[in-house]
């Protein structure tokens, strides 16, 4: 079972360690964050918390049963019409255990119940079968092909969150 916690200032050290430990793993399927991300991490973390406080985004860390940070799942660019973009990443040591699927389900419920959102969008590259599977298992429907950082990708939408609030 995974636990989601809303991003807080005291998550900074664990989150930075998670990102560093998984940098090479993440680069295999998504664009690298670049050295500046790590060099300016503290300022970026504070900026994310400010965005969250403003209601523009909702950031979460994913913890395992022992409380170790094993992933993150975020709702970004919240719009006035109740939509947001879902983003997530799970560390290499936690893959293949249903962590991403559980985290997406949990944040989707939060989106409906706590944040009052009505729909979510997500994107992934065509060759990221694991991510595509997570989204499809979570009720997201493919909307069309796109380009992500020069790579072929696919856009998804979860059109109704109302059923998750019950």
Secondary structure by P-SEA (a helix, b strand, c coil): cbbbbcccccaaaaaaaaaaacaaaaaaccccccaaaaaaaaaaaaaaaaaaaaccbbbbbbbccccccccccccccccccbbbbbbbcccccccccaaaaaaaaaaaaaaacccccccccccccccaaaaaaaaaaacccccbbbbcccccbbbbbccccccccc
